[in-house]
Amino acid sequence: MSIMEITKKTIILPETFLFVVAFVVAVFFRFVLLGQPSLGTLEAEQALQALHSANNEAVIIGGQPGYVALTSFLFFIFGGNDFAARFWPALFGSCFVILPLLFKKYLGIPASIALAFLIVLDPGLISLSRSADGTMMTVAAVMAAFGLFLANKVIPSGIFFGIALISSPNFWPVVAVFGFVLFLAKNNFKENNSDNDHNDQLYPKRQWRTWVFAMFAAVILASTQFLVHPNGISGIGTGIIDYLRSWKQTSGMALPDFLLYLLFTEFPVLLLGIWGLIRGFFSKSPLYRFLSLWWGFGLVVLVLNPSLSSVSIAYANIPLLVLAALQIVRLTELVNFPNRIVGLVQITATISLIIFSSLNFINLINFPEIDAILFRNRLIGTLLPLALLIIMTMLLAWGWNADSAKHGLLIGLGILLAVSLLGSAWKAAGLGSRPENEISRADQFVTGDSMLIQTISDLSRWNNGQANRIDVDVIGVDSPSLLWALRDFEKISAETTFPINSTPSIVITDIATELQAQTVYRGQRVVWSIRPDLNQMSIVDWIKWTFFRNAPQEKTEFVLWARNDLFKNSSTQ
């Protein structure tokens, strides 16, 4: 009896319950500690626009007017804070988990459930959902619009498509790739099917005018915040320009780093997805062909863009997640245990021996400079368990039951891959021991905000009686994350050079800037943010990063200058 048959007979809970469980787990991974750390540079740039908009201040809306509009609404009610800045992407990312329900007619219920849990644990989608950025909103809204369109829900589909359009510049590559592949699939279907009734069933006539009206209504009302800020509509053009400009940037990840990140972070999904892709190639299934083309074209467009980043993997891998879900269901249907004892022994041996081999391999990587005998022993400790696993599997298959041994090996490997994916999800949510080394963030990990704000607040209390009344000048520093951290201070100014005719109470500069009137100030260096230095990472560093998140670091430092007369005992020093 196969596992799928056992599941159907023993589990009486409806699929809705499983989707609820998936949604609850998704909420945990996307909302826990959402306000930590402070916003990085890329996040703060959008959050500052929302903050100025909420305060009715003059602001130029960038390429994410949808994100800015929704976030400014939260800032208006609850005030500007890190949690509110990341709320909408986290909410859209959580709701993205239930979208496979819209496609269960085409994927089947088991594959839809498997896809939901893969979305829950995908580290790229988790990281994207925890960023103050509209990309997750765009991805979720595009998929919702397409699913609702297939369900003949015209008005909601148009609304979600409009929200997707104004949420992020990444709308354009997502829709361009998806639309192009959908166009190819539709034409291929028309060529291979002469049954017009069936063709009309798959592609029925839609109320296009209603759909377009709903889309434009969502675009206009959301981007302009119900016409309160009409300049928000210009963000659509800015988004197009931002995406086109990304093709001229050279600050993205190097291609080898990108491929290594994809391999080490998405290995379980990559393995199952490519396996499903190969199966689809030989079976010539239209669904598999569509998903394969979608992933292939998306990956090519992604890799060719010089502004390559780890964030892009999240939305490019959506078809790969679907392929992986379909492959999981297929493998589950094939697995059966005529001899359950043999299967249990095989599962236990597979997990134990691979873990033992991995521990020896980790020791070998962590301590490469050891004597020859110890190196040999650890190398044997790495390879011998794998050899024993192969021999044991062959003996169990030959002497007892081949199906039980083969499927036990498959289940054991599946459990290890699931644990690996769960570990990556845990770390992507910032719950690991080294969250500052998460490459999936694609932004700085701010570490110095607490010390800097505490120091400035103390000086303000000593001299003004209030924590936020002191004047602060940011000189020659282009850092939205710094301005975001200082948002609660009443007197903040950003200048390119030191003011000639004044001596501000607090001055913040980068470490390369020489402060004029330096004798009037005393300074303190602050490590503001940390991020992994990919340029310094070797293949050994990547392996260490995979297991422990240890990596060379690139630090951003500022100098906090305080005028001498702010200190009560400055005259005695």
Secondary structure, DSSP 8 states (H G I E B T S, - for coil): -BHHHHHHHH--S-HHHHHHHHHHHHHHHHHTTTT-S---HHHHHHHHHHHHHHTT------S-HHHHHHHHHHHHHH-S-HHHHHHHHHHHHHHGGGGGGGGHHHH-HHHHHHHHHHHHH-HHHHHHHTSSSSHHHHHHHHHHHHHHHHTT-HHHHHHHHHHHHHH-TTHHHHHHHHHHHHHHHHHHHHHH---HHHHHHHS----HHHHHHHHHHHHHHHHTTTTTSGGGGGHHHHHHHHHHHHTT---S--HHHHHHHHHHHSHHHHHHHHHHHHHHHHHT-HHHHHHHHHHHHHHHHHHHSTT--THHHHHHTHHHHHHHHHHHHHHHHH-B-SSHHHHHHHHHHHHHHHHHHHHHHHHHHH--S--HHHHHHHHHHHHHHHHHHHHHHHHHHHHT-HHHHHHHHHHHHHHHHHHHHHHHHHHHTT-SS-GGG-GGG-S-EE-SHHHHHHHHHHHHHHHHSSTT-SEEEEES---HHHHHHTTT-SEEEEESS--SS---SEEEEETT---TTGGGEEEEEEEEEEEE-GGG--HHHHHHHHHH----EEEEEEEEEEEGGGSTTGGG-
